[in-house]
Amino acid sequence: GRGWKAEVRHLENRLREEQQFSTALKADKQRAEEMADALTSELGSLKDQLHQRELHVEDLACDLKQRNSSLERENRQLQGELEQVSLHYDKLKDSAMVVLDSSSEEKTPKAPGATMPKGILKKKSSKTALQSVENIK
């Protein structure tokens, strides 16, 4: 008689353990599904953020390209202006040299009471003008 009662108690205990294990597995499954849902949601959010950042980077790249083009245009314009100024400087320098050359041919006054020729004054002012032009350059 006692053998089958002990066997029933043993089987009831095993059944209770299996039910507890099954309940724990169901809870684990529920938590895993919740975590998977949260991770899926977070992944979607990260994908959206990444897409927004990609769009922002594309906008920045476009802005930088436009700014670069603008700066290149401005640089070409300034190069042209610099060439014009340089040509103008060369012309002024050549003119100053011609004035200097012509004024150096004039001589100092021969008589003690004679006035200084205009060329001497020109020479001085031409040198000053040439020095001013060179200082600018």
C-alpha positions in Angstrom: 0.0 0.0 0.0 2.4 2.7 0.9 4.4 2.4 -2.4 1.8 3.9 -4.7 1.1 6.8 -2.3 4.7 7.7 -2.2 4.8 7.4 -6.0 1.8 9.8 -6.3 3.4 12.3 -3.9 6.6 12.1 -5.9 4.7 12.6 -9.2 2.7 15.5 -7.6 6.0 17.2 -6.6 7.5 16.6 -10.0 4.3 18.1 -11.6 4.5 21.2 -9.2 8.2 21.6 -10.2 7.4 21.4 -13.9 4.6 23.9 -13.5 6.9 26.3 -11.6 9.6 25.8 -14.3 6.9 26.4 -17.0 5.7 29.6 -15.3 9.3 30.8 -15.0 9.9 30.0 -18.7 6.7 31.9 -19.6 7.9 34.9 -17.6 11.3 34.7 -19.2 9.7 34.5 -22.6 7.5 37.5 -21.8 10.6 39.5 -20.6 12.5 38.5 -23.7 9.6 39.6 -26.0 9.4 43.0 -24.1 13.1 43.5 -24.5 13.0 42.6 -28.2 10.1 45.1 -28.6 12.1 47.8 -26.7 15.2 47.0 -28.8 13.2 47.1 -32.0 11.7 50.4 -31.0 15.2 51.8 -30.0 16.6 50.5 -33.3 13.9 52.3 -35.3 14.6 55.5 -33.3 18.3 55.2 -34.0 17.7 54.6 -37.7 15.5 57.8 -37.7 18.2 59.8 -36.0 20.9 58.4 -38.4 18.7 59.4 -41.3 18.2 62.9 -39.9 22.0 63.2 -39.4 22.6 62.0 -43.0 20.3 64.6 -44.3 22.0 67.3 -42.1 25.4 66.2 -43.4 24.1 66.3 -47.0 22.8 69.8 -46.4 26.2 70.8 -44.9 28.1 69.3 -47.8 25.8 71.3 -50.2 26.3 74.5 -48.3 30.1 73.9 -48.2 30.2 73.3 -52.0 28.2 76.5 -52.6 30.5 78.4 -50.2 33.6 76.9 -51.9 32.3 77.9 -55.4 31.5 81.4 -54.1 35.0 81.7 -52.6 36.6 80.4 -55.8 34.6 83.1 -57.8 35.7 85.8 -55.3 39.3 84.5 -55.5 39.3 84.7 -59.3 37.8 88.2 -59.2 40.4 89.3 -56.7 43.2 87.8 -58.8 41.9 89.8 -61.7 41.8 93.0 -59.6 45.4 92.2 -58.3 46.6 91.8 -61.9 45.0 95.2 -62.8 46.6 96.8 -59.8 50.0 95.2 -60.6 49.8 96.4 -64.2 48.8 99.9 -63.0 51.8 99.8 -60.5 54.2 98.8 -63.3 52.9 101.7 -65.5 53.3 104.2 -62.6 56.8 102.8 -61.9 57.7 103.1 -65.6 56.4 106.7 -65.7 58.3 107.6 -62.5 61.5 106.1 -64.1 61.0 108.2 -67.3 60.5 111.3 -65.1 63.6 110.5 -63.1 65.7 109.8 -66.2 64.6 113.0 -67.9 65.2 115.1 -64.8 68.7 113.6 -64.1 69.7 115.0 -67.5 69.1 118.6 -66.3 72.2 120.2 -64.8 72.6 122.2 -61.6 72.5 126.0 -62.0 75.6 127.5 -63.6 75.5 131.0 -62.1 75.5 131.5 -58.3 72.3 133.6 -58.4 70.4 131.4 -60.9 67.3 129.6 -59.7 67.1 125.8 -59.6 65.7 124.3 -62.7 62.3 122.7 -62.5 63.8 119.3 -63.2 65.5 119.1 -59.9 62.2 119.7 -58.1 60.5 117.1 -60.4 63.3 114.6 -59.5 62.7 115.0 -55.8 58.9 114.7 -56.1 59.2 111.8 -58.5 61.5 109.9 -56.1 58.9 110.5 -53.4 56.1 109.3 -55.6 58.1 106.2 -56.6 58.9 105.5 -52.9 55.2 105.9 -52.1 54.2 103.5 -54.9 56.9 100.9 -53.8 55.6 101.3 -50.2 52.1 100.4 -51.4 53.4 97.4 -53.2 
